[in-house]
């Protein structure tokens, strides 16, 4: 059991609902009712103790004193004590998290509160819209039981943007437009601000980034229309707006695209989808300007990377990022700076009921060792380029190595820009088959797969066996763009000799790194 003073950070992805927060000040213990939507920013006071009521509802109790007790559960391995820090940060995951100044402890949602002084685990009862206050005997020694706790240094979490209210965004946007002498009517500014606050929170996109994008797309003119027939504040074309509007239940009539709320809703969702595809804000913006294929071609210097009016993607991204930083300065925030990050999962290397999973075995050679060797070389290359790297494991024969499900949990919490799973293949029925293969699970992962495929085709000492393929793999089910790479066939003598050679392992790692760095738009490749 770890005892620590911790802050509570709750991050839950529940698509299609909105956040609603109500605080009722009652006698100690104080009760806070929270209806959890896709994202939220801040809850107080603390110390707090939580009980899950349903999938979308929690009760959080404040106690005057905190104690650590012992408890056991078939699904639990540790006990976490919530104490005195406020709740401040949110990431879009399905896991409860708690933090201190130095660390972040996460746990999945399967937890409950027990009160040893009573037979019942209840800490309060619902009566319509009213909630009764728990008795002192029920709340004197609360325990919160959680499972699968992991410790992550705070320094590894990166910067998280904040969600601002419509009123806050209104004040920021009024100041910005007046400073730059942009003649947007006050009521229009207010409508833009409130719609941006609503939809950015719904889809988990920085509202200041959306405002900065509007600045350079339309100069905050709701009826703007470009020569290429892009329309409204976010400059959407009809073929982009219509399917999104249908999906979101927006008006799809002829001029509905010019409506402030409709346009911001569709444009923010479009950015959300581009973020899922490219894993970074810069990548999402580049693809917003050029389309996914056009942006990937521009990254590989196959095209000039310009839109129909000659705006280059680099200039477009820089203008928006600089404007976002200016908007941040209006509320005293420093320039936004979140390092690029990659999660590397060397395949296999876990224990299951005492059995060590070595993956494919050919003679005296184990796949898990080959995977780890290449993964560590990839880690070193990426770190030398300034990329933050998270490793699922860094050694063999460690009973604490996380299983696949735990790796996905960590991916969804850490929210890296890219996930790379390293494997080696085998085919006992045909030793002549050789070559690397790349797999992806989500449709928007294919652009990462294409980028790595191109670099491996150019650099890897092992030839390609086939083009990137779809496969429903657990490790690829997390939020960020993800691929699994089979670096070669251990059952083929040529591939195996390469996979075992230290210099060739470095070449394979370099070929993967080039594809990742290109995809991320890194200037250090």
N, C-alpha and C positions, 0 to 999 in steps of 0.2 A: 504494500500500500504506500502510495506517495502522499505525504502531508504537505500542503503548500497553501499559501494565500493566493487565491485565484480570482480572475474576473470571468464572468460568464459571457461567452459569445455564442449566439445561436445562429446557425445558418441552415435554412431549409429551402429547397426548390419545390414550390408548388405552383405549376404553370396554370395560368388562367384565373388566379385569385389575387386580391389586393390586400395590402396591409392595413389593419385597423388596430389602434392601440388606445386602450382606456385605462386610466389609473384611478382607483378609488381609495382615498385616504381613510383608513379605518384604524382602530386601536391595534396595538401590537398583538399578534403579527399582522403586518400590512400585506394586503392582497393586491396583486396586479393581474388583471385579465388580459391576455394577448390572443388575438386572432391572427394567425401567422399567414402572410401571403408570400409571394416569391422572394422579396427582399425587405429588409428594414435596417435601421441605422443604430438606434440607441434606446436602451431601456435603463431605468433607474427606479428605485434605489438598490442598494446592496447592504448586507449579505442577502442572498436570495436562495430559495430552495424550490425546485420545480417538480411538478407532477403532470404527466401527460394524461389528458382527458380523452382526446380523440386524435385522429391523424392531423387535424388542423387547429387543435386547441390545447393550450397549456395553462396551468395555474402556477404562478411563481409566488412563493411566500418569503417574507422577510422576518428574520428572527433576531431578537436582541443579543443572543449569545450563540456561538457555534461550537459544536462538539463533534468529535470523531468517534464513531462507534464501529462495531464490527458487524458484518452481515455476510450471508452466503446465498448464492443462487446458482442454479444449474447453468444459467446463461451468463454468469458474471464472474469476473476474475479480480476486480478491484473496486475500491470505494473512493469516491472523490468528495471532498468537502468544499462547499461554496462559501466564500467569505466576503471580503470587504471592498472589492474593486467594482467600478461601474461596468456596464456592458457597452462596448463601443464599436466593435468591428463585425462586418458581415461578409461571408463568402457564399456563393450560391451552391450549397451542398445539402445533403440530407442528414447531416450529423450534428449533434450537439458538440460544442467545444467550450473549453474553459481556459483562461490564460492568466499568467502572471506577467510581471515586467520582463521576465527572461524566457518564458516558455509558453508553449501552447499545448494543452492536453485535449485530445479529441476522443469522442466515443460515439458509437451509433445510437440510434434513437430508442433502442429497447431497454429502457430504464424505468424505475419507479421509486417512490419514496416509501420507506417503511418507518414505523414509529414503534420502537420496542416496548413502550409503556402501555400499548393497547394491542388488542388482538387484530384490529382492522388496520389495513394499510391506507385507509382514506384520510385525507387531510382537509376535507371540506366537502360540502354537498351542494349540488346545483338545485335551485328551486326557481324554475322559469328563468328570468333574467337576473335573479338575485342569487348571491352566493353567501352562504353562512360562514361565519368566522370559525376556524378550528378552535377547539378547546385547548387550554394550556397543557393538559396532560397529553394531548395528541401531538403537540408541536415542541415539546421540551427537548427531545433528543432525536431530531430528524436525521435519517440516513438517506443518501442518494446512491443508488446502486447502478453501476454502469459496466459495460463490457469492452474488452479489447482496447484499453487505454494505450495511447502512444504519446511520446514526448517529442515536440518539434521546437527547436530554438526560435525565439521571436524574430531573430535576424533573418531567418529563412522565409518569413511569410511575405515579405515585400510590402509595398505601399498599397493601401486600399482606398479608392476614391469614396467620397461621401455622397449620400443622396440629400438633396436640398429641397425644401418646401417650395411651393409655387410662389409664395410671397418673397422668399429669399432670392429665387431666380429672377423675379420681377425687379427687385432692387438692383441686382447685379446687371441685368440687361438694360435697365433704364440708365444706369451710370455709364455703361459701355457705349450705348448708342448716342448718348449726349456728348460724350468725350470725343467720339469719332464723327460727330455731326451727321449721323444717319437718321434721316427724318421718318422714323417709324412712329405712327400714332400711338399714344399712350395705351389705349384700349387694345391695340394689336399686340404691343409689347406684353401686356398683362396676359392675354390669351395664349401667346407663345410660351410664356413662362410657366403658366399653370399646366398646359398640355405637356410640355417637356418634363415637368416634375412628375406627372402621372405616368407617362409612358416609359420614361427612363427607369423609374422604379419597377415597373411591371416587367421589363425585359433585362434589367440588370446592366444598363449602359450608363456611363458617366453623363449626367445631364449637361455638364459644362462642355463635354466633347460634342454633344448633339447641337448645342447652341453655337459652338465654334464652326461646326460643319454648315449650319444654316447661314452663318455670316458669309461664307465663301461660296455657297451654292446659290443663294438668292438675295443676299443682303437684307434678310428679314422681310422680303416682299411676298405676301401670300399668293399673289397672282402672277408671279414671275413665270416666264415661259421662254425657254432657250431655242436657238435655231434648230437644235436636234429634237425639239418637241418634249423636252423634260419640263415638268410642271411643278409649281408650288414651292413652298419653303425648302423642302428637301430635294427638289428637282428630280422627281420620279417620272419615269415614262409609264404610259398606260399599261404596257405588258408586265411591268413590275408591280404597279399599284393594284391592278384588278385581282390577281390571285391572293395577294396579301389581304386586301379588303374583304374578300369572300371568307378567308380563313378567320379574320378577326371580327367579322360581323359588321363591317363598316359600310357606309353608303357607297354603292357602285354606280350611281347615276352619272351622267355625262360630265358634270362640273364638280362632282363631289371631291375630286382629287385636290381642288384648290382650297377646300375647307381646312382651316388651321389644324383642328384636332385630328381630322382624318389623315392629313398629309404627314403630320408629326408621328402619329401612330404607325403608319405604314413605313415611313422612313426609319424610325427607331427599330422596328421589327427587322427591317432589311439589314440594318447595321448589326443587330443581334445575330442574325443568320450568318453574316459575313464574319463576325467574331468567332462563331462556332467553326467556320470553315478554315480560317487563317490563324486563329489562336492569339493574334495581337491586334491592337488598335490600328497600328500602321498598316498591317496586312488587310484588315477590314476596309480601311479607307482606300487603299490602292485598288482593291477589287470593286469597291463602290464606284470608283471613277472609271475603271477600264473593263470591268467584268472579270470573272475568275480566270478564264483562259488567257485573256489579254494581259492580266497582271502577272500571271506565272511566266508568260512569254517575255514580258518586260524584265522580270527578275533574271531570266537567263539571257538577257541582251539579244533576244530574237526579234524584238520590235523596239521602236523608240519610246514606247510607254507614254503616248500622248492620247488625250481624248479628242473629240471631234473639233474642238476649237483650239487645240494646240497646247493645252495645259499638261505638263508632265506630272507623273504620279509623285515624284520626289518633291516637287514644288507644292503640289496640292497637299500632301501630308504635312510638310513643314509649316505651311500657312495655318492649317487647322490646329496643329499642336501648339504653335506659338500663340494663337488666339486663345486656346484653352488655358494656357499658362497665364495670359493676361487676365482672363476672367477669374482665375484662382487668386490672383493678386488682389482683387477687389474685396476678398474676404480674408486676406492675410495668409493665404496658403502659399507655400513655396512651389516652384515649378514641379510638375508631375514627373516622377522618376521611378519607374518600376522595372527592374532588370529583367531581361529575357531569361527564361528558365526552361529546362528540359528534364523530364522524368525518364530514366533509363531502367528497364526491367530485364535483367539477364534471366533468360528462361530457366525454369526448374530450380533445383537447389533448395527444396523445402522438405520438411519431415511430415509424414502422415502416418499416425499410429506407430511410430517408431521406425517406419520405412523411409529411407532417404531417396528422394526422386532425383535421379541423375539424368533423366531424359534418355535420349538414344545412347546405346552402348555398342561400340564396334571394337571388338578385341579388348584392349586395355584402355581405350579412350572413351571418355564420358562427355556427353554433350554439355552438361552443366558447367564443366570446367572451360570448355571452348567458349561458350556464351559469355561467361564472366570475364575471360581474358580480353575478348573483343570489346565488351561493354566498358571495362576499366580504361582501355585505350581511347575509346570514344569519349569517355568522361574527361580525360586529360586534355584532349584536343579542344573540346567545347569550352572547358574552363580557361584554357589559354587564350580563347577569343572573348572572354568576358561573360560567358553564359553561366548562369547558376544551374548546377546539376544536382538532381535528387536521384539517389540510387535505391532500388528496391532491395538490393543486397550488395555487399562488397567482399564477401568471402564464401568459401565452401563449408559444408558441415556445421552450420550454425542452426541450432534448434529454434532460434528466435526469428529466422527468416520468414517474412510474411507470406501467407498463401495468396492466391490470385484475388480472392474477394477482398482481402485486406489491402492489397496493392491498389485495387480500384478505389477503395475508400480513401486511401491516402492521395491518390491522383485527384479525386474530386475535392478534397480539402485544400491541397496545395495549389491546385489550379495552375499547373505549368502551362507554358505555351504549346508544348509538343510532348507527346509520349512515344518512346521508341522501345519496342520489345525485341530482344536479340535471341535468335534461336539458330540451330543447325538442323538440317533435314536428314531423313534416312528413308531408304526404300529397299527392304530386304529381298524384293522380288526382281529388281532390276538394278544391278550395280553400274550399268552404263549411264543411267540418268544422273545428270549433274547440273549445277548452276544455282544462282541465287533466285529467290522469289520474295515478293512483297505482298502482304495482305492488309486489307483495310475492312472495317465493319460498317462505318457510317458513310453515307453518300458524299458528305463534304470532306471526308478524309482523303479522297482520291487525289487531291491536288498536292498534299504532302507526299503521298505515295509516288506520284509522277515526278516530283522534284528529286526525291531520293533515288528513284529508278534511273533517272537521267544521269545523275552523278556516279552511281555505281556502274552503269553501263560504260561510262568513260574511264573510270579509275580502278574499279575492283579487279583484282587478279582472277576472280572467278566469273565466268560469263553468266549472262542472264539465261534462266531456263524458260520463263514465260513472263508476260506483262503482268502488272499489278492486278490482283484478283480480290473479289469480295469474299470474306469468310466471317462467320458469326463467332468471334472469339471473345471470351470474357475480358481479357486484358485490354481489349479495344473498346469496351463499353463505356468508358469514362467520358467526362465532358470535353476535354481538349481534342484537337486533331491527333490521331493515333495510328500507328502502323506496326505490324509485326514483320520482321525481316528474317527469313531463312537464308543464312549467309552462304550455304552450300550443302552438298550431300555428303554426309560422313560415310555412306556406303559406296561412294565412288572414290577410287584410289587417288585420282588427281585432285579432287576437291579436298579430300581428307589431308593430303600432304600439305596443301596450302593452309587449311584451317589450323594445322598444328604448328605452322612456321611463324615465329614471332614477327618477322618483318612483314610477312603477308597479312598477318592479323592487323598490324598497324595500317597497312594499305586499305584493308576492308573498312576499318574504323574511319580512316580519312575519307573514303568514298561516301560513307553514311553522313559524316559531319558536313561535307560540302553540300549535300542535298538539304540537310537541316538548316544550315546557315543561309543558304539561298532562299529557302522557304520563309525564314524569319526576316529576310531583308537585312541581314547583318552586314555592316560595312567592313567587318573584319575577316571575311572569308578569303 
